[in-house]
Amino acid sequence: MTDSAFATDDFVRERISAWLRDLGAVKRLAPKTLEAYGRDLGQFMSFLAGHMGGTVGLQSLRELRGADIRAFMAQRRSESLGSRSLARILSALKSFFGFLEREGTLTSEALNVIRTPKIPRALPKALTISEAKDAIVATDAMEERPWIAARDMAVLSLCYGAGLRISEALAVTRTDLEADILRVTGKGGRVRIVPLIAPVRQAIDTYLGLVPFKLWPEEPLFRGLRGGVLSPRLIQKRMEALRSALGLPPSATPHALRHSFATHLLGKGGDLRSIQELLGHASLSTTQIYTAVDTERLLDSYAKAHPRG
């Protein structure tokens, strides 16, 4: 918002604020995404003010052409912005103008002629089955305090054994737990149900039997040394120590355990649609990237094992 503070008139500034409120309250975007969208739109308004030679008002937005947006995107690309950042900028602009159209403020066709930059999709870095298991089991040997060892083992077990994001694992409460299932609140507030296999449930129960703090039903299970909610950084540091001790690749992170969960399920014949639901992906196309990971592993094994490899 700061970039647009002096580039826009009061009316446009108020519409930007209303749009951001809508994204937070209705679309439930994460705070960092909101911040990035606000910054992107602010930079666009500042560019328009210079490009059009004056404060940006409603009429300026009505007169917007595809060439104006292309000029802005070209300027941002000249500043060494990658395709992913440019795609996010375009998404922010489309979201704002879509908001103005929905509320009847204006209609603009300018963005319809702009293509979204192609984003090269990096393959997730999955661990092998033995690496994932070793990382979880070795946690016990690396920590002298039994309840902290049990805590870290339970969190990593949720990442690998239930496919949870680290933020989802650290948000789990007693209320979310049932005998053999877990209710997970994921991105955008979407709730999904995932099964708890016996080793994961056992890891959680072991931690619950050792944790020295009172855990209320609606509060996160996993606690720091002084009883506060556990920081994801501590689990990341645990994985860093495990990488060093076990000789794991640099890609071995808590999130890599989630990737490993999906890749190993697919490798064992798991249904892609079911894996999508377990991971909490809104779109099947996001989950389909794991087919490429599994194919890559298969071809790698073939090349190593085949006599002509």
N, C-alpha and C positions, 0 to 999 in steps of 0.2 A: 504493500500500500504506500510505502514511503515514496517510491519512484513516481507514483501518479499523483502525489499530494498537490503539486503545483502545476502539473501538466493538464489537469482536468478541471472542469467547472464543478460547482456544488452538486448539481443534479447527477452527473456521471459518477462523481465520487460516492454519492449516496447509493447509487445502483450497484457499484462495486461492493460496498459494505453489505448490502442486502444479499447479493450473490454469494459472498463468502459465508454469511450467516446460514443461507440455505444449504450450502455444501456441508457445513458442519452439523446442522440440526437435522436436515432431511436426508441428505446423501450419506452422512456420517463418515466423511473422509477423515483420515488420520490427521492430527495436528501438523505434522511435517509436510504432508501433501498440501494441506490448506496454505501453509506458509509459502511453499514453492509456487502454487497457483497464483497467490496474491502477488508474489514477486514478479512472476512472468508477465502477468497482466499489467503491473505497474511499469515494467520496462517497455512494454508495447505502447502504453499511453504516452510515455516520455518520448519514444521514437516518433509517434504520430504528431505530437506537439511540434517537434522540430521539422518533421517531414511536411506537415501541412501549414506550418508557419503560424501557430497560435494555439490558444487553450483548446483542448478537446472537449466539445460539447455534444449533445444529442445529434445535431445536424452533421457534425464531422463523422460520427459513426454511421449515420444514414448514407453518407456519400462515400463510404469506404469501398475500395475496389480490390480485386484480387491482386493487382500489381502492387498496392500498398503493403499488403501482407507479405508478398514475395520479397519485397525490398527489405522488410524487417527481418524475415527469416534469413535472407542472404547476409545481412549485417551480423546477425547472431552467429551464423556459420563461419563468417570471416574472423570471429573472435574465438575460433577453435572449439566451438560447441559440437558435441557428437550428436549422432542421429537420435539417441535415446532422449537427450535433453530437448532437442528440437521437436520431437514427437510429443513430449510433455507440454511444451509451450503451445503447440497447436491444439492440444487437447484442452488446455486452459482457455484459449481463445474461443474454441467452439462451445465450451461449457458456458462461458459468459454470454456470448451472443445467443445461445440457445435459451438461456435464462431470460434475457431481454425479450426474446420472441414469445416465450410462454406467457410472460406477464403482459404482453401486448404493447410493449414500449416501441419496438421497431422490428422490422424484418430485413435481414441482410443475406444476400446470396454470395457475398465475396468469398466466404470460407469454403463454399462448396466446390470451388475450382482448384483448391490447394490440396495436393496429395500429401499424405502423411509419410515422412521419411521412413525408409525401410530400416528396421532394427535387426542387426545380426543377433540371433539367439544363441547364447553360449550354453553348451551342454552342462547340466548339473554334474558336479564332481561327487560321485558316490564312492563309498568305501566298499571293500569286499565284505562278504558275510563274516569271515573270521576277524577282520580288522574291527568291524563294528562291535562284535561280541567281546573281543579282547579289550576294547576301550572301556566298555561298561564294567566288565569284571575287574579290570585293573584299578578302578577307582578305589576299591576297598583297601588295596595294599598301599595306596599313596596318601592316605589320610589317617592320622592317629586317633582322631576323635570319631567314635563310632557313629554318632548321629549325623555328623556332617558327611561322612563317607556314604551313609545310607541315603541321605538327602540327594547328593550329587548323582548317585547311582539311579535313584528313582527318576530324577529329572531327565537324565540321558536315556533311561529306559522308555520314557514317554516319547522322546524324540524319535528313537529308532523303532520301538515296539508298537507305537500308536500313530507315528507319522506327524507328531505335533510340531508346530513352530515353537521356538524357545519362549516367545511371549505367551503363547497359549498354555504351555506346560506350567509356567510360573503363575498363571492366573487361575489354575485349578483349585477349586474349593471342595470341602466335604460334601456340600450339596450336589456338586457335579458328579460325585462318585456313586455308582451303584455296584451290585455284586460283580458283574462282569462287563459292564459298559461304562462309558464316560461321556458326559455332555460337555462339548467344547464350544466356546464362543470364539469364532474366528474373525477374519477381516470383515469390516462393514457390519459387525454385530450379528453375522450369520451363525446360527447354532446348528451343530451337527452331532450325531451320535457315532462314537467309535467303540469297537469291542476292546476289552482289556484282556489280553492273553495272560495266562497264569504267571509267567515270570515278571511281567510288568505289575500286575496286581500285588504279587508277593513283595516286589521292591518298594511299592508304596506302603504296604502294610508294615514292612520292617521299619521304614522311616517313621511312620506314625507311632510305632511302639517305642521309639527312641527319642523323638523330638522333645526337648525340655520345656517347651512353651505351650500355653493354652491356645488351642486352635478353635476359633468359633466357626460355626457351619458356613457362614457366608464370606469368610475371609480366606485369602490364598493360603494353601497348605505350606508352601516352602518358605522357610525363614532364614534370615542371616544370623550371624553370630550373636547379635544383641536382641534378636526377636523381631526385627523389622522385615518387611517383605523382601525376599531374596532378589538381588540385582542380577540381571543376565550377564553382566561382566564377570561375575564370579564363576559362572558355569563356562564362559568362554575361556577364562584363565585355566580352569580345570582341564579343558580340552587341549590347551596349549601345553600343559605339563604332560598330558598323556601322549601327545604327538612326540615330544622329546623322549619320553621314557620308552615308548613302543616303536619308535622309528616310523611313525605314520606320516603320510604326505602332508604338505602345508595346507591342502584343501580340507583336512580333517577338522571340521568345526561342528558345533551343535546342529547347524542347519544341514550339514552334509549327512548327518544321521537321518534326517527327514527324507533327503534325496535317496539315501540308501534304502530306507523303508519302501519307497515307491518302486525303485529299480528292482529290488529283490523280489517284491510281490509280483511284478510284471514278469520277471525271469522265471518264476515258479508257475506261470500260467494264470496270474490274476487278471480279472476283467478290467479293461481300461475305465469303463464307466463307474465301476465300484471303487476303483482307486481314486477317481476324481472326487467321489463323495467322501471317502475317508480323509483325503487331503484338504477338503473344503475349497476346492477350486471352483470359481464361478463358471468358468468356461472349460469345455473338454479340450480345446486347443492347447491350453496351458499344461494339461496332463499329458498330452500326446508327445511332448518333448522327451518323455521317458522311454518311448519306443525307440527313439534315436540312440539314447544312452545304452539300452539293452542290445540293440543291433551292433553298436560299436564294440561292446564287450564280446559279443558272439564272434564278430569278425576278428578281433584281436586274438581270442582263444584259438580260432581256426588257423590263423596265420602262424601261431606258435606251435601248434600241435600237428599240423598237416606235414607230411614228408616233403612236399614241394613248397612249404611256407617260407 
